Amino acid sequence: DNGIEQYDTDKPARYSMSSHLSARVGRLNPHWNAADQDPTAAFGKAMDMVSQEFKEQLDELVQSWLPGREVVAKAFQERKAAHPSGRIVQLSQYAPWKSHIY
């Protein structure tokens, strides 16, 4: 994330994303004029890269996101203890909360 919005309402995109997973996999293909045109080797590299990224994403979900969800859910259930209106939620500890609220 570079901090700049990619889209400004109905205007064309300010920039294009070229670092997404499918673009990185595509860059593993041999160049059209490469002497070694072994797509099987490129496929193996792609599988390794995608497998590693999948494992990292799964680890993030299991080790951080799901436990954070429990902290946020508990705080939401106990929100009236923080303020009688229930409009203030106080977390008992730091946790990634934004993705659980919105």
C-alpha positions in Angstrom: 0.0 0.0 0.0 1.5 3.3 -1.1 -1.1 5.5 0.7 -2.5 6.9 -2.6 -6.0 5.9 -3.6 -5.9 4.0 -6.9 -9.3 5.3 -8.0 -10.8 8.8 -7.6 -14.5 8.3 -8.0 -15.3 7.8 -11.7 -11.9 8.8 -13.1 -9.5 6.3 -14.6 -7.1 4.5 -12.2 -4.2 6.7 -11.1 -1.8 3.7 -11.4 -2.0 0.0 -12.1 -1.1 -2.8 -9.7 1.6 -5.1 -11.1 2.7 -6.9 -8.0 -0.4 -9.1 -7.4 0.0 -12.9 -7.3 -1.0 -13.6 -10.9 1.4 -11.0 -12.2 4.3 -12.5 -10.2 3.4 -16.0 -11.4 3.3 -14.7 -15.0 6.8 -13.2 -14.7 8.1 -16.7 -14.0 7.3 -17.8 -17.5 10.4 -17.9 -19.7 11.0 -14.9 -22.0 9.7 -15.5 -25.5 13.3 -15.5 -26.8 15.0 -17.4 -24.0 17.2 -20.3 -25.0 15.8 -22.4 -22.2 12.0 -22.7 -22.8 11.2 -25.2 -20.0 7.7 -24.4 -18.9 7.8 -27.4 -16.5 10.6 -25.7 -14.5 8.7 -22.4 -14.5 5.5 -24.2 -13.3 7.5 -25.7 -10.5 8.8 -22.3 -9.4 5.2 -20.9 -9.6 3.9 -23.7 -7.5 6.5 -23.2 -4.8 5.8 -19.4 -4.7 2.0 -19.8 -4.6 2.4 -22.5 -1.9 4.6 -20.3 0.2 2.2 -17.4 -0.1 -0.8 -19.6 0.8 1.0 -20.9 3.9 1.9 -17.4 5.0 -1.7 -16.2 4.5 -3.1 -19.2 6.4 -0.6 -18.6 9.2 -1.6 -15.0 9.4 -5.3 -16.0 9.7 -4.8 -18.7 12.3 -2.1 -17.0 14.4 -3.3 -13.4 14.3 -6.6 -12.6 12.7 -8.8 -15.3 14.4 -7.4 -14.6 17.9 -7.9 -10.9 17.2 -11.5 -11.6 16.3 -12.1 -13.2 19.7 -10.7 -10.1 21.5 -12.9 -7.8 19.4 -16.0 -10.0 19.9 -15.5 -10.0 23.7 -15.0 -6.3 23.8 -18.1 -5.8 21.7 -20.1 -8.0 24.0 -18.8 -6.0 27.0 -19.1 -2.6 25.4 -21.7 -1.2 27.8 -19.1 -1.6 30.6 -17.0 1.0 28.8 -19.9 3.4 28.3 -23.6 2.9 29.1 -24.6 3.9 25.5 -22.6 0.9 24.1 -21.1 3.2 21.5 -17.6 2.9 22.9 -15.8 -0.4 22.6 -12.7 -0.8 24.7 -10.3 -3.6 23.8 -8.7 -5.5 26.7 -5.4 -5.7 24.8 -4.1 -4.7 21.4 -5.6 -6.6 18.5 -6.1 -6.1 14.8 -9.7 -4.7 15.1 -10.6 -2.9 11.9 -11.3 -6.0 9.8 -13.6 -7.3 12.5 -15.7 -4.1 12.8 -16.3 -3.2 9.1 
